[in-house]
Amino acid sequence: MEKINTETKCLSLSFVWGVRAKLRAEGDKLRAEGAKLWAEGDKLWAEGVIAAFGNITIEWKNFNSEKSDCECHLGNGLVFKP
């Protein structure tokens, strides 16, 4: 039977772990940037609603999993669907 060099295996796993950690950090950074853009979009939407209709309520309801978005229900009865 062949002997397995455990020292080499540990180095390989250590290397892979380091790469994984870097990729995970990059993914977390991109997720944070996406959340920031999502929030900026919601802010622009709210500002547009206020400019058009004044200070009315905005409710997000009925999540649509196909579009990953919700309906926007305004206090005046208007409903915007994704």
Buried (B, 14 or more C-beta within 10 A) or exposed (E): EEEEEEEEEEEEEEEEEEEEEEEEEEEEEEEEEEEEEEEEEEEEEEEEBEEEEEEEEBEEEEEEEEEEBBBBBBEEEEEEEE
